[in-house]
């Protein structure tokens, strides 16, 4: 049974909308919410969980059935800050036993013998005494804990599977015309909300509908991602192996497995995906340089293109963007999902403070606080990952010399090493209250 908030009857003369309706809305009272989150992925679900116990009525609109979403074959690096946000949400204790931790990070450049190694001792006590440097969790595992927390909250409601067809506005907020699974074509459900949150991915229809422009570019590379099993006795190190065609991330997973993200030029990446398994594993062993013994393929190989994108605005007309709908970065360093988790925690904090102070949560000055918080920090990570990829994916000798000098300094100059590690763990910058509770 779907939880519904108290129905607020609309004014007699509504709705004056900015475009005509061409479909029939089911004749039923219009449920009214404070926040409508379009997209029930990790960023959207984290935002919903962060709004528990705030007094705000929240609906999550997701096109995929939950069980289908839980089967997505991806795994992600979770930063120390993300783990602390999940702890603040009350789900980390249960989630921790189902993700892998890494206590070492090793960076290497192609066939150069120099290695930069990070350990927890490279952080200081001001960073909260991190015992681990990060974690790796599978999409379904993370979502399952977030979804359970949502289902247990009285003020959070799923509208799933359902697709947002039309979004219009009047003086009382946003009107969302929803096509739910099982409804006849042309018959829609109408929801009302004070604020709409776009958590609907890098091709965000909400962002495009609002005509919010973006900056950025598509890289010349794609990523092949897959899982391997290995026989190494320890599984507590994250490897970032830079190569001339693009970096390779090797991230530990539970059960002596690793998630690998292999970046290469588009044509090479397509060839890698299509190679027979034996030939592919030979190429993989060669690229990994013997990091892990006796490896075997444990999943299919998936291919996705890489892009850098930053929205010119994160907020507009009772609409605000989080996660990949607002920005995308190169996967080097495993920062992308963590930016979305931080967006969600930051937006929830801004909305809760506005609610407590009696402000309208969709007011421009409220939403600008979120944008001023998150946009500069996201620019920093986007620029950092772009620089890493361009600097290390090159055979130009002056650049090779510069980056190897940089690695030498990173390994030996403590303040630089600490700064880089704080950036990678998410501990550089403003931290949401959730991460401090």
N, C-alpha and C positions, 0 to 999 in steps of 0.2 A: 504494500500500500504506500503510495507516494504521499509524503507529508506536504500539506498546503498551508501557507500562512493565512491569517485572517483576510477575507476578501474585502477590499475597499471599493465601494461603488464609485464609478467614474462620474464626473460632472455630466449634466444633461446634454450639453452641446458638444461633447467630445466624440470622435477625435478629429480636430483639424490637422491633417497630416500633410507632409510636403510632397507626397506622390499618391496617386490614386490606388486603391486596393482593387485587384482584379480577381481575388479569390474569395471564397466564402469562409468566414470564420465561424467555428462551431458556436452555437447559441448556448453559452454557459457563462457564469460570472467570471470576471477577469481577475485572476490572482495577481496580487501586487507584491513586489519584492523591493528590497533596497539595492541589492547588487545582483546582476545577472552575469555570470561568467560563461562566455562562449568558448568551449574547449575544455575537456576533462582530462588532459594529459597531466604530466607531473607538475608543471608550473601552475595550471589552473586548479588542480586538486590541492596543491600546497597553499594557494591563496584561500581557497574555501576553508581548509582546516585552520588557517591563521585567523579566520573571522568567526570561529566558534566563540561562544560566550561573550559576544560583543553587543548583543541585542539587535544586530542587523539580520534581516531575513535575506537569505542567499539562495539562488537557484543556479545549478550547473547544467548547461546545455551541451550535450556531447552526441556526435553523430554515430559513433561506433557503439555497439553493445559492449558492456563492461568486460565480459569474458573474452571477446575478440581483442579488445585493447590490451588485456593482460597477456596475450600471447605474442606481443610484438618482440621479435628476436633481436633485441639490442641490450647493451650494457653500458653503463656510464661511470665515469670517475665522479666521486662525490668528495668535495673539498672538506677540510676540517670545519669551515664555517657552515657549510650545508648540514653537516652532522649535528652541529650545535643548534641550528634552526629546527631540525627534526626532533632534537631532544626537547626544545622548548614547546614543540607541538605534542609531546608525550608519546611519540611513536618510535623513538630511536632505540630504546631498550629492547623492544621486540625485533626491530629491523636489524640491529647490530649482529645478531647471530646468523643472519642470512646473507650478509655481505662479506667481502674479503677486505682486510686492512693491509695497507703497505706502510712499512716503517723506513723504507729506503727509496730514494729516487735516483736513478743513474742516467746521465746524459752522455751521449757519445756522438762523434761526428765522423760518419763514413768509416774509412779505414784508418783514421788517425788514432794512435794508441791512447791519447789522453782521455780520461773519464772524469766527469764531475759527479760527485756523490753527495747527496743530501741525507741527513738523518735528523731525528727529533732534537738532538743536542744543538743543532744549528739555529733553533728558535730560542728566544729568551723567556723568562718567567712572565714578562708582560703580555705574552701571547696566550696565557692561560695554561701553560704546561702541557702542550700537545704531546701525547704519547705515540700517536700515529700521524703520518703525514697525509693520509687520505684513505679513501675506501672505493670499492668498485661494487656496484649493485646492478642486477638485471632489472629491466623495465617492469616486468610483471611483478617482481618482488616488491619494488618500491611502491608501485601503484596499489598493490593489494593492501598494504598497511594504510596508505592515505585514504583509500576508499572505505575501509572499515571504520576509520575515524569519522569520515563524513556521514556514514550511515548511522553512527551512534549519536550524532548531534541533532538536537531538536530544531535548530534554526537553519539547517542546510538541507536542500531538496535537490534530488536528481531529476532531470528531464532528459531521459536517455532510453533508447536511441531516438534522437530528434535532430532535425536540421533547421537552422534559422533561415527562413525564406526572405523575410522583409523586415527592415528596421526603420521605423519612423519616429518622429519626435513631436510632442506638443508641449504646452506650458507645464504639464504635470510630470514630464519625464519621457522615457522611451517606451515605445510599443513594439513588441517583438512578436512576429508572426511565425509560429513554429509548426513544422510538418513532422508529426510523430509517426513512428513506424506503426503500420496497421491502419492509419487514417487514409481515407480515399483521397486521391489526387484532387487538388482544388479545395479541400476542406482543411482548415488550419486551426490551431489553438492560439489564442491571444494571451500574452503575458505583458505585464507592465513592470517597469523597473526605474528607480531613480538614477542608476548608474549601470552602464554596460562595460564589461571588461573583455577585451579581445585577447584570448589565449589560444588562438586558432592557427598557430603555426607560421612558418616563414612566408607562405603565400596568402596570408591572412585576408579572406574576403572582407572582413570588417574594416581593416586598414585601407584596402582598395576602395571600398564603398565610401569611406570618409574622405577619399582623395588625399590621404596623407602620403606625401612623397618620401622617397628613401634615397640614401646615398650608398655607394658601394660598388661591388663588381663580383663577377663570377671568376673563380680561379681557373687556371689551365689544368687543374688536377681534379681527380675523383678519388674516393676512398673505397677500398675493399675491406669489409669488416667481417670477422668470423671468430670462432672460438676453437682453441686447441686444448688437448690434454698433454700433460708432460709428467716426467718421473723425478723431477728435481725434489730433494727432500724439503726444501723451504719454498714458500710461495708468498713472500712478503716484500717484494721489490717491484716497483714500477719502472719500466725502461722507456726512454725516449731516444730512439736511434735516428739521427738525422742522416739523410742521404741526398744525393744530387737531384733525384727526381721528386723528393718529398719525404717527410718524416714518417717513422713507424712507431706507434705506441703499443707497448706490450703491458697489459694491465692484469693483475691477478684476480681470479674469481674463486669462489669456494670449490672444493673438490679437485684440487690440483689442475685447475683449468686456467686459461688466460684468454681475455678478449684482446684481439689484435685489430688495430686500425692502420692499414697500410695505404699510404698516400702515394699516388703516382700520376704522371700525365694521363689524360683521358684515355688515349688509345692503349697505353700499357696497362692501365687499370682494367679495361674491358678484356684484354687478353688474359690477364691474371685470373679474372673471374671464370673465363671459359676454359682454362687449361685442364687437362686430365689431372686427377688428384695426385698421382705419383709425381708428375712433373712439377705441379704446383708446390708440393711439399719440399721438393728439392730446391726450388727457387727460394722458398721461405727459409729453409735452413741456412742457405747461403747468405741471405739478407740479415738474418738474426745473428750470424756470426757465432753460433754455438752457445748462445745464452742459456738455452734449456735443452736437456738431453731427451732423446726418445719421444719426440712430439708426434701427435697424430691429430688429424682434423676431427673436430667434434661438432661441427655445424655446417650449414650451407654457407656459401660466400655471397654476401650482399654488397651491392654497389650503390654509392650515392655521390652526387656532385658536391663541390665545396663552394661556398660563397661568403663574402663579407657584406653585411647589410646593417645600416643604422637608420632608423626612422627619423625624419626631421622633427617630428613631434611625437611625444608619447601620449598626449592627451588632447582631446578636442570634443566639444559639444556633448558632454555627458558620456564620453567614450574615453577609455584609457587602455593602453597596450602593455602586455607583459610577455616576457620570454621571447621565443623566436618570432612572434608577431611584431616585436619592437626591434629586434636586432639578431644577427647571426654572425658567428666568427669561425675562423679556421679551427678544425678539431685538435690541432697541436696543443698539447698541454691539458686537454680535457676540461676546458673552461665553460663550454657552451651551456650545458644544463645548469651549472652552478649559478650562472648569471640569472637565469630564469627563476631559480629558487630564491635568490636574493631579491629580485624584483617583487616576487609575491610577498615575502616577509615585509619588505619596505612599504609596499602599497597598503597592506593590512594595517601596519602601524600608523600610517598617515590617516587612513579612513577612521580607525578607532579613535585617534586623538581628535579628529574633527567632530565625530559623533559625541564624544565626551564634552567637548567645548560648545556644543549646540550649533555647529556650523552645518551647512548643507554639504553632504559628502561629494556631490557632483559639481560643486562650485569650482570655477576655473582656478581660483587662488589655492584651493585645496589640492587639486590635481597637479598644479605646478610644483608644489612641494615635493611630490613624488618624482616628477621629472627632473628637478634640480638635484635631487639626491642620486638618482640612478644613472642618468644619462652620462655625466662626466666619468663615473666609475666604469661604465660599460665601454665608453670610448677608450679608456686606458687599456682594457683587456683586448678590445678589437685591434688596437694599434700594436700591442705587444705580440699577439699571435701572428699578425700580418708580418711584422718585422722578423720574427723567428723563421717563418716559412720562407720569406724572400731571401733572408741572409744565408740560410743553410741549404736552400734548394738551388745552388749555383756552383758552377765550376770556374767562375771567373777568379783568377788567382789573387787579385787584390782583396776580394771579398773573403776568399778562403783564409787568407792571412789574418784579416781583421777578426773573423769569427773565432779562429783558433787562439788568437791573442785574448779575445773576450772570454773564452772558456778557461784559459789559464788564469786570468784575473778572477773569474767567478769561483774557481776552486781554491784560491789562496787569499783573497781579500774578504775578510769576515763581514764587514758591513754590507758589501755588495751581495754576498751570498745570502745573508739574512734577509735583505730587502727582496731579492728574487724569490726566496722561499715563502715569505709572507704573502707575496703576490700570488704565488701558485696555490697556497692553502686558503686563500680568501681572507686572510687576517689583516690585510692592508686595506685601510679605508674604514668608512663608517659601518658599524655593525648594528643590525636590528636588535631591538630589545628581546625578541624571541631567542636570539643566540646568546643572550646574557643571563637568561632566567635559569 
